[in-house]
């Protein structure tokens, strides 16, 4: 069975919501743009093949911008998809989405929102709670943070028992 990897990314720092504004239209700040580029460069330097990686992101402006900065650092063979549902999905919705991922997708990057991204990472890392990487994960999930998991199963078998926490990457 091929190795599957998932990288969760919380969108980078966004401007505060304006009174009467639409949350989905919030843009990245200058720091957010810089952090999104930094996380993209760090992901591109990971020690595994990122050709044909799938990058799925919420269609909110800040996640689209974060995903764009990451995609710019990835091989041209990457596939980028904006998924409207990622804006509102909770932990269980994200897990269900992942379990339905086609088996041909070996590496998947999800760019989304808190609290769902952090909750999903903490849930999947719950079997590794005493390790140093898990302790890093529990210290907070600031904007632009990424978390890498390697799966010991196919996508349908995703669970804390099959997800191995590899790294928490900060911008």
C-alpha positions in Angstrom: 0.0 0.0 0.0 1.4 3.4 -0.9 2.2 5.9 1.9 -0.4 8.6 2.3 0.4 11.9 3.9 -1.8 14.8 5.1 -0.7 18.3 5.9 -3.1 20.5 7.7 -2.5 24.3 7.5 -4.4 27.0 9.3 -4.7 30.1 7.0 -2.1 32.8 7.7 -2.9 36.0 9.7 -5.9 37.8 8.3 -7.2 41.3 8.8 -9.8 41.7 11.6 -13.4 41.5 10.5 -14.9 44.9 9.9 -18.2 45.8 11.4 -20.9 44.8 8.9 -18.2 43.1 6.8 -18.3 39.6 5.4 -15.9 37.2 7.2 -15.3 35.3 3.9 -13.8 38.4 2.4 -11.1 39.0 4.9 -7.7 39.3 3.3 -4.3 38.3 4.7 -2.3 41.0 6.4 1.3 41.8 5.2 2.5 39.5 7.9 0.0 36.9 6.8 1.3 37.1 3.2 4.9 36.7 4.4 4.0 33.8 6.7 2.1 32.0 3.9 5.1 32.3 1.6 7.4 31.0 4.5 5.2 28.0 5.2 5.0 27.3 1.5 8.9 27.3 1.2 9.1 25.0 4.3 6.6 22.6 2.9 8.4 22.5 -0.4 11.6 21.5 1.4 10.1 18.4 3.1 11.9 15.2 2.5 9.4 13.5 0.3 8.0 13.8 -3.2 5.4 16.5 -3.5 4.8 16.0 -7.2 1.1 15.5 -7.9 0.2 16.8 -4.4 -3.4 17.8 -3.9 -4.0 21.1 -2.2 -7.6 21.7 -1.0 -8.6 25.0 0.6 -11.7 26.8 1.8 -12.9 29.4 -0.7 -12.7 32.2 1.9 -10.3 34.9 0.6 -7.7 34.4 3.4 -7.5 30.6 2.8 -7.4 31.1 -1.0 -4.5 33.5 -0.6 -2.7 31.2 1.8 -3.2 28.2 -0.6 -2.0 30.3 -3.5 1.3 31.2 -1.7 1.8 27.5 -0.8 1.0 26.3 -4.3 3.5 28.7 -5.8 6.3 26.8 -3.9 5.1 23.3 -5.0 5.8 21.4 -8.3 3.8 22.4 -11.3 2.1 19.0 -11.2 0.2 20.0 -8.1 -3.6 20.1 -8.1 -5.4 22.9 -6.3 -9.1 22.8 -5.4 -11.2 25.4 -3.7 -13.9 23.6 -1.6 -16.7 25.7 -0.3 -17.6 23.2 2.4 -14.2 23.6 4.1 -15.3 27.0 5.4 -17.9 25.5 7.7 -16.7 21.9 8.3 -16.0 20.8 11.9 -13.7 18.0 13.1 -16.1 15.3 12.1 -16.8 16.9 8.7 -13.1 17.1 7.9 -12.6 13.5 8.9 -15.4 12.4 6.7 -14.1 14.4 3.8 -10.6 12.9 4.2 -12.0 9.3 4.4 -13.6 9.9 1.0 -10.3 11.0 -0.6 -9.5 9.0 -3.7 -6.8 6.4 -3.1 -4.7 7.8 -5.9 -4.0 11.0 -3.8 -0.8 10.2 -2.0 -0.2 13.6 -0.4 -3.0 16.1 0.5 -2.6 19.6 1.9 -5.7 21.1 3.5 -5.8 24.8 4.1 -8.7 25.7 6.4 -9.9 27.5 9.5 -9.7 27.2 13.3 -11.1 25.7 15.4 -11.6 22.8 13.0 -8.0 22.5 11.7 -6.5 22.5 15.2 -9.2 20.1 16.6 -8.6 17.7 13.7 -4.9 17.7 14.3 -5.2 17.2 18.0 -7.7 14.4 17.5 -5.5 12.6 15.1 -2.5 13.1 17.4 -4.3 11.9 20.5 -2.4 8.5 20.5 1.0 10.4 20.5 0.0 12.9 23.2 3.2 12.3 25.3 5.7 12.9 22.5 7.6 16.2 21.9 5.9 16.9 18.6 2.5 16.4 20.2 3.4 18.7 23.0 4.3 21.3 20.4 0.9 20.8 18.8 -0.9 21.3 22.2 0.9 24.7 22.7 -1.4 26.4 20.3 -2.3 26.6 16.6 -1.4 30.1 15.5 -2.2 31.4 11.9 0.1 29.8 9.3 0.8 26.7 11.3 1.1 23.4 9.5 1.0 19.8 10.8 2.2 16.7 9.0 0.8 13.2 9.4 1.7 10.0 7.7 -1.1 7.4 7.5 -0.6 3.7 8.2 -3.8 3.0 6.2 -5.8 4.1 3.2 -7.8 7.2 3.5 -11.0 5.3 4.5 -9.1 4.0 7.6 -8.0 7.4 8.9 -8.1 7.5 12.7 -5.8 8.3 15.6 -4.7 4.7 15.5 -3.5 5.0 11.8 -2.2 8.6 11.7 1.4 9.2 12.8 2.2 12.8 13.8 5.3 13.8 12.0 5.9 17.5 12.5 4.4 20.8 13.5 5.7 23.5 11.2 5.5 27.2 12.1 6.0 30.0 9.6 
